[in-house]
């Protein structure tokens, strides 16, 4: 008998001579233990996608399969994107009885894209007598950053313009070339915008970044003295290299300090022409603390004067505040305090703190406070 795959019920019947019969059943199960066959598609070689180190959309082909009964599924573990190099794809066939067979296919991805080099690189401003050791780089679709090589001379003894041909080669042997102009100009320095600016003592002087020297090996030397050539201290070292850092202005004297800076640019192993610029540091005005005043209610108080000889800086001006206007003076004012009548409507002495702040050359100074006591009438 020819039984199909799966379960078949066979019914047996027996009949005696008198025509009596009886039946019984037999269960016949046919199993498939024969693996299917599979032949993977041929190995293949493809190139990376443009500007990528992977490739997508690869048509792997169709495997050849067979089974004695029937095939349930054909699958593979191929990635959506194949990386550079070799990837083994496993093809799997499963028949209707879940018998499994596999085959492999080798997919090779090659890189045939040259590094992304420009025909002409930006000009490089360089120096005399110093070899170029920092080579240009470009990006590559697989290797990332590629550093150039060259057989050209990279140490120039004279001023002028030179051409260097750079070659960029990736690990797959793809290459591209670029040319670059090497320029060697003279060093210069621009006048900084801070020239002739004025600052008060303890003001924050902003950093001074020098410009005008476009050489890659640019440097600056700076120093300062007084307008008459003497040594001074404005809160900054008297000399240095590079840009001038931010600093707190210093003038503990009573006169304005004019600091004259000399800046010398360097480059191409040459010293450029110096420039001079200046800044002024104004002193912080201070004053002698005025004497406290004691008066009686209704007493006429003369003008309270702040004479010039109590200030550290000539021609200082003052502003003042009063924390108790009940004594007969306003809450604030400028200059001397005008005559007033002392006032006290209470039975006890009252006090006012008068805070005086000197100003000179638009610089606010250190405040002093004195007290006015007004006694009540007996």
C-alpha distance (Angstrom), angle and dihedral (degrees) to the residues before:
residue distance angle dihedral
X1 . . .
X2 3.78 . .
X3 3.78 110.3 .
X4 3.81 121.7 -168.8
X5 3.79 125.0 -130.0
X6 3.77 110.9 -76.0
X7 3.80 132.1 24.2
X8 3.82 124.9 -20.9
X9 3.85 123.8 -176.5
X10 3.83 113.0 -143.6
X11 3.83 115.6 -159.5
X12 3.79 115.7 -151.7
X13 3.87 119.3 -159.3
X14 3.79 127.6 -168.7
X15 3.87 122.6 -168.0
X16 3.84 124.6 -172.6
X17 3.82 127.1 -147.8
X18 3.77 90.8 -91.8
X19 3.76 91.3 58.3
X20 3.78 95.2 -104.9
X21 3.82 113.9 142.3
X22 3.78 141.1 -171.9
X23 3.83 132.4 -172.1
X24 3.78 138.8 -154.2
X25 3.81 133.5 175.9
X26 3.78 133.7 -125.9
X27 3.86 123.4 -159.1
X28 3.81 114.7 -140.5
X29 3.84 116.6 -171.0
X30 3.79 119.8 -168.3
X31 3.88 113.8 -161.9
X32 3.83 128.0 -167.3
X33 3.81 111.4 -137.2
X34 3.77 96.5 159.3
X35 3.81 113.9 111.0
X36 3.76 118.4 -129.7
X37 3.80 118.9 -116.3
X38 3.78 126.9 -122.2
X39 3.79 135.5 -178.2
X40 3.81 114.5 -166.0
X41 3.80 121.1 -134.4
X42 3.80 115.7 -92.1
X43 3.79 119.5 -77.3
X44 3.78 111.1 -94.0
X45 3.83 141.2 -160.0
X46 3.81 122.5 -148.2
X47 3.81 136.8 169.7
X48 3.78 128.2 -115.1
X49 3.77 118.2 -96.3
X50 3.81 116.1 -98.3
X51 3.84 111.7 -75.7
X52 3.80 90.3 0.3
X53 3.80 136.1 97.5
X54 3.80 90.8 -143.9
X55 3.76 135.7 59.8
X56 3.78 128.4 -137.6
X57 3.78 136.1 -171.0
X58 3.81 93.4 41.9
X59 3.81 112.6 173.3
X60 3.79 102.0 -141.7
X61 3.80 95.5 -175.9
X62 3.80 127.6 -131.3
X63 3.79 125.7 -65.5
X64 3.78 122.1 -130.5
X65 3.81 111.6 -118.1
X66 3.79 138.5 174.6
X67 3.79 138.4 175.8
X68 3.78 135.6 -178.9
X69 3.81 91.6 -128.0
X70 3.77 115.2 15.3
X71 3.81 143.1 -51.6
X72 3.77 121.1 -113.5
X73 3.82 101.0 -174.9
X74 3.81 145.8 -8.1
X75 3.83 116.1 -157.1
X76 3.81 140.9 160.0
X77 3.80 136.4 -161.2
X78 3.79 95.9 -131.0
X79 3.85 113.6 148.5
X80 3.78 121.0 -124.9
X81 3.80 88.0 -119.4
X82 3.80 123.5 34.4
X83 3.84 116.4 -146.1
X84 3.79 126.3 -138.2
X85 3.79 111.7 -74.3
X86 3.80 130.0 23.3
X87 3.80 126.7 -22.3
X88 3.80 122.7 -175.3
X89 3.80 112.4 -141.6
X90 3.81 114.9 -156.9
X91 3.81 114.9 -149.9
X92 3.81 115.7 -158.6
X93 3.83 127.1 -164.7
X94 3.82 121.4 -168.9
X95 3.80 121.4 -170.1
X96 3.78 126.9 -148.1
X97 3.80 90.0 -90.0
X98 3.82 91.9 52.4
X99 3.77 94.1 -108.1
X100 3.81 107.9 153.2
X101 3.78 134.6 -149.6
X102 3.83 130.1 172.4
X103 3.79 139.2 -161.8
X104 3.79 132.4 -176.7
X105 3.78 134.0 -130.0
X106 3.83 123.3 -166.5
X107 3.81 116.9 -139.3
X108 3.82 115.2 -167.9
X109 3.83 118.9 -164.5
X110 3.81 116.2 -160.6
X111 3.83 128.6 -165.8
X112 3.78 111.6 -133.6
X113 3.84 97.3 159.1
X114 3.80 117.7 108.5
X115 3.81 121.1 -133.9
X116 3.79 114.3 -80.9
X117 3.80 98.4 -103.0
X118 3.78 125.9 163.3
X119 3.76 118.1 -129.3
X120 3.80 90.4 -126.2
X121 3.79 123.6 27.2
X122 3.81 120.8 -150.0
X123 3.79 114.9 -82.8
X124 3.79 115.2 -90.9
X125 3.80 118.7 -142.5
X126 3.79 106.8 -149.0
X127 3.79 143.7 167.7
X128 3.76 138.4 -104.8
X129 3.79 119.6 -97.5
X130 3.82 96.0 5.6
X131 3.78 122.5 111.9
X132 3.79 120.1 -128.5
X133 3.80 106.3 -117.2
X134 3.79 101.1 162.5
X135 3.78 105.9 80.1
X136 3.80 123.9 -160.0
X137 3.79 120.2 -103.4
X138 3.79 135.0 -152.3
X139 3.76 134.0 -173.0
X140 3.79 125.4 -102.3
X141 3.78 127.1 -159.8
X142 3.82 90.8 -122.8
X143 3.80 111.3 13.7
X144 3.82 95.4 46.9
X145 3.81 106.4 -148.7
X146 3.81 118.3 26.3
X147 3.81 120.3 -166.5
X148 3.79 117.5 -145.9
X149 3.79 128.4 -119.6
X150 3.78 129.4 -158.9
X151 3.78 141.5 178.9
X152 3.81 92.3 -151.8
X153 3.78 124.5 109.5
X154 3.80 111.8 -89.8
X155 3.80 99.6 -175.8
X156 3.79 115.1 76.7
X157 3.76 122.1 -166.5
X158 3.78 100.3 -168.8
X159 3.76 140.7 41.5
X160 3.78 115.9 -92.3
X161 3.79 145.0 82.2
X162 3.82 121.5 -61.3
X163 3.81 133.8 -176.9
X164 3.80 122.3 -135.9
X165 3.80 122.8 -172.0
X166 3.79 112.5 -147.5
X167 3.82 124.0 -162.0
X168 3.80 122.8 -154.1
X169 3.82 115.6 -162.6
X170 3.79 124.6 -179.7
X171 3.84 125.3 -150.8
X172 3.81 90.3 -97.5
X173 3.81 91.0 60.2
X174 3.80 96.4 -106.8
X175 3.80 111.8 139.3
X176 3.78 142.2 -174.6
X177 3.80 133.3 -176.2
X178 3.79 134.6 -141.1
X179 3.77 132.6 -175.4
X180 3.78 124.8 -139.9
X181 3.78 132.7 -167.6
X182 3.81 114.9 -134.2
X183 3.81 110.9 -152.4
X184 3.82 124.2 -166.9
X185 3.83 110.6 -168.8
X186 3.78 131.2 169.4
X187 3.83 119.1 -89.8
X188 3.82 118.8 -106.9
X189 3.80 137.7 165.9
X190 3.81 130.3 -147.6
X191 3.78 124.9 -132.2
X192 3.83 106.1 -97.6
X193 3.78 117.1 -121.4
X194 3.80 90.7 -124.2
X195 3.82 90.2 72.6
X196 3.85 112.4 132.5
X197 3.80 93.1 3.4
X198 3.80 118.3 147.9
X199 3.81 127.3 -136.9
X200 3.77 136.0 -177.7
X201 3.77 123.6 -125.5
X202 3.82 109.4 -78.5
X203 3.81 92.6 15.1
X204 3.80 114.1 139.8
X205 3.80 107.4 -110.0
X206 3.83 108.6 -153.0
X207 3.78 121.1 -122.3
X208 3.79 115.1 -89.5
X209 3.80 114.3 -135.1
X210 3.78 111.8 -165.6
X211 3.79 119.6 -137.7
X212 3.76 138.3 -179.3
X213 3.79 96.5 70.7
X214 3.80 107.6 98.2
X215 3.80 97.5 176.3
X216 3.79 116.8 122.4
X217 3.80 90.1 -133.2
X218 3.79 93.8 45.8
X219 3.78 119.9 150.2
X220 3.77 137.3 167.4
X221 3.77 135.6 -150.0
X222 3.78 118.8 -158.4
X223 3.78 137.8 179.8
X224 3.78 137.2 164.2
X225 3.79 140.7 -149.5
X226 3.76 136.8 170.5
X227 3.79 120.3 -77.1
X228 3.82 87.6 -97.9
X229 3.81 93.6 49.3
X230 3.79 97.6 -101.7
X231 3.79 126.8 135.6
X232 3.80 115.0 -96.3
X233 3.81 137.6 172.2
X234 3.81 117.4 -136.7
X235 3.82 95.8 165.5
X236 3.81 95.0 -82.1
X237 3.82 131.0 92.6
X238 3.79 108.5 -93.5
X239 3.82 91.9 -118.3
X240 3.78 141.5 12.9
X241 3.79 147.7 148.9
X242 3.80 131.4 -104.1
X243 3.77 122.0 11.7
X244 3.80 120.7 -12.2
X245 3.80 110.3 -107.4
X246 3.77 125.2 -132.2
X247 3.80 110.9 -85.9
X248 3.79 143.0 174.0
X249 3.80 111.2 -104.5
X250 3.80 116.0 -119.9
X251 3.79 129.9 -157.2
X252 3.78 115.5 144.8
X253 3.77 93.6 168.5
X254 3.77 132.4 85.2
X255 3.81 100.5 -111.9
X256 3.79 131.9 68.6
X257 3.82 113.2 -96.7
X258 3.78 116.7 -141.1
X259 3.81 108.6 -158.2
X260 3.79 116.0 -162.0
X261 3.83 114.3 -158.3
X262 3.78 124.6 -156.8
X263 3.81 116.0 -158.1
X264 3.81 122.1 -169.1
X265 3.83 119.1 -168.6
X266 3.80 120.3 -147.0
X267 3.79 132.0 -164.2
X268 3.78 141.4 126.1
X269 3.81 85.7 37.1
X270 3.81 86.4 -69.6
X271 3.78 134.0 114.5
X272 3.79 114.8 -127.5
X273 3.77 129.0 -148.1
X274 3.82 112.9 -75.1
X275 3.77 124.2 -122.6
X276 3.81 128.1 -154.5
X277 3.78 128.0 -143.4
X278 3.77 131.6 167.2
X279 3.78 141.6 -149.4
X280 3.80 128.8 -170.7
X281 3.80 124.4 -134.6
X282 3.79 113.4 -158.9
X283 3.82 121.2 -154.9
X284 3.79 125.5 -114.0
X285 3.81 108.3 -110.4
X286 3.78 116.6 -129.5
X287 3.77 130.0 -176.2
X288 3.76 140.4 -158.3
X289 3.77 112.3 -100.8
X290 3.81 109.4 -102.6
X291 3.80 117.3 -120.9
X292 3.78 118.4 -97.0
X293 3.82 115.1 -107.6
X294 3.79 127.9 -138.9
X295 3.82 117.6 -166.8
X296 3.76 139.4 161.5
X297 3.78 125.1 -119.7
X298 3.83 112.7 -82.2
X299 3.80 90.8 17.0
X300 3.80 114.3 140.4
X301 3.80 109.2 -123.0
X302 3.79 117.3 -155.1
X303 3.75 121.8 -129.9
X304 3.80 110.0 -67.2
X305 3.78 103.7 -131.0
X306 3.79 129.0 -162.7
X307 3.82 102.7 -154.7
X308 3.80 120.9 -153.5
X309 3.81 93.0 -115.3
X310 3.81 92.4 69.8
X311 3.83 92.2 62.4
X312 3.82 126.9 84.3
X313 3.81 91.9 -145.9
X314 3.79 121.8 51.8
X315 3.80 119.5 -115.0
X316 3.79 92.8 19.9
X317 3.79 117.1 167.0
X318 3.79 127.0 -153.2
X319 3.75 140.7 -145.6
X320 3.78 123.1 -167.6
X321 3.79 141.9 -164.7
X322 3.79 130.4 -156.0
X323 3.80 121.8 -152.4
X324 3.84 95.2 -162.9
X325 3.80 117.7 43.7
X326 3.81 90.2 176.8
X327 3.82 88.8 88.6
X328 3.81 90.6 67.9
X329 3.81 102.6 -95.5
X330 3.80 126.6 108.7
X331 3.79 123.0 -109.5
X332 3.81 95.4 -102.2
X333 3.75 145.2 -8.6
X334 3.78 148.3 158.4
X335 3.78 129.0 -103.7
X336 3.79 124.1 -4.5
X337 3.79 120.0 -1.0
X338 3.80 110.5 -109.9
X339 3.83 120.7 -125.4
X340 3.80 113.1 -80.7
X341 3.76 141.8 174.2
X342 3.78 112.7 -108.6
X343 3.78 110.7 -120.9
X344 3.80 131.4 -159.1
X345 3.79 121.3 154.8
X346 3.78 94.0 174.2
X347 3.79 131.4 85.8
X348 3.82 93.6 -117.7
X349 3.77 136.0 58.3
X350 3.78 115.0 -85.5
X351 3.78 125.5 -155.4
X352 3.78 135.9 -150.2
X353 3.81 125.4 -165.1
X354 3.80 110.8 -144.1
X355 3.81 112.0 -161.3
X356 3.81 113.9 -162.1
X357 3.81 121.1 -164.6
X358 3.82 119.9 -167.3
X359 3.80 122.1 -146.7
X360 3.80 127.9 -168.1
X361 3.78 130.0 173.7
X362 3.82 88.7 -4.0
X363 3.80 90.5 -57.6
X364 3.78 118.1 123.6
X365 3.77 114.7 -135.1
X366 3.78 139.3 -157.2
X367 3.79 115.2 -61.1
X368 3.80 125.3 -128.5
X369 3.79 125.8 -160.4
X370 3.79 128.4 -151.1
X371 3.80 130.6 178.2
X372 3.78 132.2 -123.4
X373 3.81 114.4 -159.6
X374 3.80 118.2 -164.5
X375 3.79 114.4 -166.3
X376 3.80 120.4 -152.2
X377 3.75 123.8 -111.2
X378 3.79 112.1 -91.9
